[in-house]
Amino acid sequence: MTAALISPATPLTEDRPAHRDPNVLRWLTAYTSSMLGDGVYFLALSWAAVQAGSPAQAGVVMSVSALPRALLMLGGGVLADRLGPRAVVIGSDAVRCAAVLAVAALLFLTSPGLWPLAALALVFGTVDAVFMPAVGALPVRLTGKGQLARVQGMRGLAIRFSTVLGAPLGGLGVAVGGPAAAFGLAGLLIAVSVPLLVSVRTRDLPRDDSADAGPGTPLGDLATGLRYIRGHRVLAPLMLAIALGDLGFVGPLNVGLTLLADRRGWGASGMGWVLAGFGVGAGAAALVLTVRGRVPRAGLVTGCSCVAGSVAVGALAFVPTLAAAVGAALAVGLLTGLSGALCGALLQTQSDPACLGRVSAVAGLVSLGLAPLGMPFAAAAIGAWGLGPVYLVSAVVCGLGGVVALVVPALRRAELPG
């Protein structure tokens, strides 16, 4: 790997709490700035696409990035393992920054129509395919394994902060200077991450020879990584648990929630309150992990929280009032946020460093590539059978992810390092 070796004069210590480690905090600041830039970018892209074309054309532009992200994600994991995640993350943010600023300049100078927006979305989707696996593989090289649960909590807080602040910042940029100004702001926020990432120190980690087939072709590396996951006593069932949990979760909390708010007469503001409840719950789970730093019996807690979260998902369709729906959404966010963060920490601590990029890529493909495919089916099923039955089926599917974690002994007994 080409990840930078640490200097003997400034060692990375296993016992330093992540929230007090300047190296981790530099990475967290870079990650937060990059995610804020993403939030501003998505709002600017949607607004510019609507202004430049029809609603249908805008929808196409917004969905362009999904295809390369799904098709290239596994290859991105191979690249992260070959080049080192730090180098890939730095390169990804540099490319995204340059692309966004180029479109901002183009929009400032002329009115080019939809084609540069579609090209930008294509670039973002392609870069995301390598960025996401590298981001997943980086934390274990920044701190000791005993701090990874805390790092996952800190990362969760950064995501929630970026989600809450990104869209309003993008709206402010559009209001002040139109889409060009919003794209410029997004590029500057992403640009802040690059020097911070360059200053982050990483370390090489010991490799498990059983997971490393030696130098080979990228396709051979991918096959090696997939065989490694399939044969691992913890990672294989964990991937299945993640797939089931996300498949049951995505439909009800996206298209299902929109239809629920409409049919109950809560309107857009009511839907916003429900989403806010979910965000508060997920943020609370991230804060708990950040403060505690470790959850004993992580595999067991993951399974139990996923099963309990599935009950809250099913309850959303049957609660009688908006206030009760907000409470159910808060429980969903808290429980699924906890299980999701623990899944991420288990992926990092159980994986061999030689395969961690590919492991992160498979997990990302499951969450971002396969699970969203359930949304159109969920919408069609709600139209045919109503909200209650679909939410119940989704809750059962989500709960099966927790059941997998509870019935597979190796996963149920999995622990995070102390």
Beta strands, then each sheet from edge to edge (+ up, - down):
end
